[in-house]
Amino acid sequence: MDVAVLGRKETAPEAIRALAQAKVAKLGRMAPVLERAEVRLSEDRDAPGSGRTMCEVTITGHGHTLRAKAGAYDAAVAVDKVVDKLEHQVERLKGKLVGRSQPRRARTLSKA
């Protein structure tokens, strides 16, 4: 998975950039249809000056788009929260794809 980490108005620190790339790339192994991820780190717009970091992630691939957003006072915690949300979305997407490729057999009702 191609992961791009972007910072708004300032560049993301190298440690946070590496953490975000590693955690989001792991989601790509869970569902190989996802090809590109964009991670945006910014200061909270609702409360500027509070030191709160917002992390927004958009993952796309094969016509599917997954998005999640979370905030925390520590950038690493914000990344962890977003990855937790996205794990749930990836599991749902994977279930839909498997269900579509392996439909259940139709049950026939026997007449008694």
Secondary structure as UniProt FT lines:
FT   STRAND          2..7
FT   HELIX           14..30
FT   TURN            32..33
FT   STRAND          36..43
FT   TURN            48..49
FT   STRAND          53..61
FT   TURN            62..63
FT   STRAND          64..72
FT   HELIX           75..101
//
